[in-house]
Amino acid sequence: MTPPRLGLLLDVDGPLASPVTRSINISSIGHDLVALANAGVPVIFNTGRSDLFIADEVVGPLLAAGLEAHARVFAVCEKGATWFEITPDGAGTVSIDESVAPPPGFADDVRTLVAHQYSDLVFYDDTKRATVTFEQRKDVSSEAFLGRQHEMDEAAIALLNARGFGARRGTMDYPDASGAVQYRADPSIISTDFESLVVGKDFGAARAFSLLEGTSDMPLEWRTMGDSRGDYAMATWLHSRGERVAHVDVRPADGVPETAYPVLTAGDLIHDDAGAAFLARWVEMLTDESLDDDDLDL
């Protein structure tokens, strides 16, 4: 069997699901994801979202677009803490890494904090299993949410610290040899996750790789896709293993860091519009071996 040309490791919010509607465009993105998967391209979602969100918002569009039994599709959720296979029968059994769960009582603390002080801005995400998350309400403007996000993050961190656990906002690469900091507050443009320092998009990438190994031939090269600086960790992890990889940044206005691998953008397109453009290009590449991402002219 000829190894697949590409393997896809994809963030969901932003590149695939609109940050406004939080849903996937079935006619374009859903169709192209399935076309790629049915053609033998491994498709793995590496997201901070919960397994229930992916089951509700992603699995349905894939099934509706005609996902076939031989396709290799997996969901790695909560940045590696939970995972499951996606087949024509739907979402498979969810596995959970209990070692990265939040401290007992912290989830209730944040749920109460949201209900009593910030319910006009956010809701508590009850679908998470190993992460504590609040998310911007759909009827709230981005400006209103982002204007008070830091305040909300610090209030939740104080609750975690009060339980005797060290935490800090935005500690993706925070070196702490003493072990005093065990948790991070990881903000995005629509939410904040409070999570173990162990999880992350690199941890999710490692989980994805282990799910794929042994299923069939591994891809010759990879494409990762995301809308935040933390998403680059997927490509960095793959590159560190010696894999050929390029990363697609669908929100490059935040700044494109220097990397040891190519970084691709879609001109003026951002978020799921950029994601849709690249998926369409990769579908073209299935039948035209002369095409590459360098040919994408938007």
Secondary structure by P-SEA (a helix, b strand, c coil): ccccccccccccccccccccccccccccaaaaaaaaaaabbbbbbbccccaaaaacccaaaaaaacccccccccccccccccccccccccccbbbbccccccccaaaaaaaaaaacccccccccccccccccbbbbbccccaaaaaacaaaaaaaaaaaaaaacccccccccccccccccccccccccccccccccccccaaaaaaaaaaaacccccccccbbbbbcccccaaaaaaaaaacccbbbbbcccccccccccbbbbbcccccaaaaaaaaaaaaaaaccccccccccccc
